Each structure stands twice: as structure tokens, then as C-alpha cells.
């Protein structure tokens, strides 16, 4: 049985198999504007084989923590004359600053967890009171 896909073209299932990306994600990427809308053959999406390379780039960006809006800006937010290296630098600088803040927040969270793990309060009420006293003392030390 023929799928109607010509040589050099891939069905959505074949794209998913080659890229390791679920068909649902491919449809989502299309609706989000990350990959081009593709023609249909007998009602099915038909991709050019180059889509696999684009998906590899998208996957790398996703692993670097980029969200859909950031991906959209990265893939289409620059003029065609802007070399990839300039795109990576611009994006990387913003993302690294964001990651530094997230790392700092994670360190603060670790410190809080270390502190509460030393808790020896007999009840949750006692623990709540101790936390309230601690906050009050910190606020007093911080002053106006």
C-alpha cells in the first residue's frame, strides 16, 4: 500500500522515528511556528528530509532550557544575515543570567532545607512558632 510519500519526503511517523520526537510534539511545534506548516498528501503531513536537522537544533535548544517563545525568537527573531554564532551569543548571555539566578535560588532553597532538617520541635505548632520568631528576629535585625 502506497503512503503517497515521494523519495526525499518523510511521513510524520518517519520524522518522529528519525528525530526521537513524538508526533504530538511535531504537531505542536508546527502550531507554535517552530517548524513550517507542511503540505498534506492524502490528508497526511509530508515533510522534507531536512526537517530532521531543524528538529535536532530545536532539541538542543530545549535541552539548554529554552522555552517555546525563546525558541521562536531564536529561530526567526533575527535577520537572515545574522550568523548563528551571533544568535547563540545573544541568547546564551540572556539564558546564562537566568540560570545564574535559578542556581542562586536553588542554593537558598538548599540552605532552608538544611536548617529545617535540624528541627527538633515536638509538634508542628511548636515548629510554626519557632519559624515565626525567627522571621520576626530577622526583620528586627534588618531594621527600617
C-alpha positions in Angstrom: 0.0 0.0 0.0 1.4 3.4 -1.0 1.5 6.2 1.5 1.8 8.8 -1.3 5.2 10.0 0.1 7.8 10.6 -2.6 11.5 9.9 -2.3 13.2 12.6 -0.1 9.9 13.2 1.8 9.0 11.7 5.1 5.8 10.9 6.8 5.2 12.3 10.3 5.8 8.8 11.7 9.2 8.6 10.0 10.2 12.0 11.1 9.3 11.0 14.7 11.3 7.8 14.4 14.4 9.6 13.0 14.3 12.5 15.3 13.1 10.8 18.5 10.4 13.4 18.9 6.8 12.3 19.4 4.3 13.0 16.6 2.2 15.1 19.0 5.3 17.3 19.7 5.8 17.7 15.9 2.2 18.9 15.5 2.7 21.2 18.5 5.9 22.6 17.0 4.1 23.3 13.8 1.2 25.1 15.6 3.8 27.1 17.6 5.6 28.2 14.5 8.9 26.4 15.3 8.7 24.2 12.1 7.0 25.2 8.9 3.5 24.1 8.1 3.9 21.3 5.7 1.7 20.1 2.7 -0.6 17.2 3.1 -0.6 14.2 0.8 -3.8 12.2 1.1 -4.6 14.1 4.3 -1.2 13.3 6.0 1.7 15.6 6.7 4.6 15.2 4.3 8.0 16.6 5.4 11.2 17.3 3.6 14.0 15.2 5.0 15.8 18.4 6.1 13.2 18.7 9.0 15.2 16.2 11.0 18.1 18.7 11.1 15.8 21.5 12.2 14.4 19.2 14.9 17.9 18.4 16.1 18.5 22.2 16.6 15.2 22.6 18.4 16.0 19.6 20.7 19.4 21.1 21.5 17.7 24.4 22.4 15.1 22.6 24.6 17.9 20.8 26.4 19.5 24.2 27.1 16.3 25.2 28.8 14.8 27.4 26.1 11.0 27.8 26.2 8.8 28.0 23.1 8.8 31.8 23.0 12.6 31.9 23.2 12.9 29.2 20.6 10.6 31.2 18.3 12.8 34.3 18.8 16.0 32.3 18.2 14.7 30.6 15.1 13.0 33.6 13.5 13.8 36.7 15.6 16.9 37.7 13.7 17.5 38.8 10.1 18.7 36.1 7.7 22.1 37.8 7.6 22.6 37.3 11.3 25.1 34.4 11.6 24.2 31.6 14.0 27.2 32.5 16.3 25.7 35.9 17.0 22.3 34.3 17.7 23.9 31.8 20.1 25.8 34.6 21.9 22.8 36.9 22.3 20.6 34.0 23.5 23.3 32.5 25.7 24.0 35.7 27.5 20.3 36.1 28.5 19.9 32.4 29.4 23.1 32.3 31.4 22.0 35.2 33.5 18.6 33.5 34.1 20.3 30.2 35.0 22.6 32.0 37.5 19.6 33.4 39.2 17.9 30.0 39.3 21.1 28.4 40.7 21.2 31.1 43.4 17.6 30.4 44.2 18.3 26.7 44.4 21.2 27.3 46.8 18.9 29.4 49.0 16.4 26.6 49.0 19.1 24.0 49.9 20.0 26.2 52.9 16.4 26.4 54.1 16.1 22.7 53.8 19.3 22.1 55.8 18.0 24.4 58.5 14.6 22.8 58.8 16.2 19.3 58.8 17.7 20.3 62.2 14.3 20.8 63.6 13.6 19.1 66.9 10.2 20.6 67.7 7.8 18.1 69.3 4.8 19.4 67.3 4.0 21.3 64.1 2.6 24.1 66.2 5.9 24.5 68.1 7.7 24.5 64.7 5.4 27.2 63.3 6.0 29.4 66.4 9.8 28.9 66.1 9.7 29.9 62.4 7.6 33.0 63.2 10.0 34.0 66.0 12.9 33.5 63.6 11.3 35.7 60.9 10.5 38.4 63.5 14.1 38.4 64.8 15.4 38.7 61.2 13.0 41.6 60.4 14.1 43.3 63.6 17.8 42.9 62.7 17.2 44.2 59.2 15.7 47.4 60.6 13.9 50.0 58.6 
